[in-house]
Each structure stands twice: as C-alpha cells, then as structure tokens.
Amino acid sequence: MALRFIGIDPSTDEKNCPRVWVDPTKEEFVFQGWKADSDLEEEVRETGPLPDHEAVVRIPIRMVHILREACDAVDPDVR
C-alpha cells in the first residue's frame, strides 16, 4: 500500500490524533479518528446497518481543509 499522508488535526499533540491519508492505488481515503461511543453508533444505525467489519470514527470539523486537500489529491477536477 502506498499511502499518501495528507494532514493531521491542527490542534493536536501530534501523538494521538485524527489524521487523513489517500491510497491512490485502492482509490480510498484512510482516516484515523476517535472511536465512536455506543450512543453515536446507535444513531448511525438509524440510517442503516453497521456491519462488524466497519467502524464509525469521528473527525473534527476543524480538519475540513485537510479533507478538501485529500479530495484534491485524488482528483482536482472532482467537486
């Protein structure tokens, strides 16, 4: 896997924090974020199932510029 690191939460201690990568080979975004608690997972399940092989993670809104950069890294023409 050839992950391309995009960014880290700007309000971080740089040890345990949300991060974003792009995997151009698999055409996927990769997120490190805070694990969802059971209440948030239950709220997510209201819109559909949450299979055992999937997870809900939280990314702070202050990282929106990093998410945009990740989208542009994949394809700058996709908007």
C-alpha positions in Angstrom: 0.0 0.0 0.0 1.4 3.4 -0.9 -0.4 5.8 1.4 0.0 9.5 0.8 -0.2 11.4 4.1 -2.4 14.5 3.7 -2.7 16.0 7.2 -3.1 15.9 10.9 -5.5 17.7 13.2 -4.1 21.2 13.6 -5.0 21.3 17.3 -3.1 18.1 18.2 -0.2 16.9 20.3 0.9 15.0 17.2 0.8 11.7 19.1 -2.8 10.6 19.4 -4.8 12.5 16.9 -7.0 12.4 13.8 -5.1 12.0 10.5 -6.0 11.7 6.9 -4.3 9.7 4.1 -5.1 8.9 0.5 -4.4 5.5 -1.0 -4.2 6.2 -4.8 -3.8 2.5 -5.6 -7.0 1.4 -4.0 -8.7 4.8 -4.6 -9.6 5.2 -1.0 -9.4 7.7 1.8 -7.9 6.5 5.1 -8.9 8.1 8.4 -7.6 7.9 11.9 -10.1 9.3 14.3 -11.7 9.0 17.6 -13.8 5.8 18.1 -17.5 6.4 18.2 -19.2 5.6 21.5 -22.2 3.3 21.6 -24.7 6.2 21.5 -23.2 7.6 18.3 -23.0 4.1 16.8 -26.7 3.6 17.6 -27.6 6.9 16.0 -25.7 5.9 12.9 -27.6 2.6 12.8 -30.8 4.5 12.5 -29.9 5.2 8.8 -28.7 1.6 8.1 -26.7 -1.3 9.4 -23.2 -1.1 10.8 -21.5 -4.4 9.8 -18.9 -5.9 12.1 -16.2 -5.2 9.5 -16.9 -1.4 9.5 -16.3 1.3 12.1 -17.6 4.8 12.9 -14.8 7.3 13.6 -15.1 11.0 14.4 -13.1 13.7 12.7 -13.3 17.3 13.9 -14.7 20.0 11.6 -11.5 22.0 12.0 -10.0 19.4 9.7 -12.2 20.3 6.7 -9.3 22.0 4.9 -7.4 18.7 5.2 -10.4 16.7 3.9 -10.6 19.1 0.9 -6.9 18.6 0.3 -7.4 14.8 0.3 -10.2 15.1 -2.3 -8.0 17.3 -4.5 -5.1 14.9 -4.1 -7.2 12.1 -5.7 -8.6 14.2 -8.5 -8.6 18.0 -8.5 -11.4 18.1 -11.1 -13.9 16.2 -8.9 -16.1 18.6 -7.0 
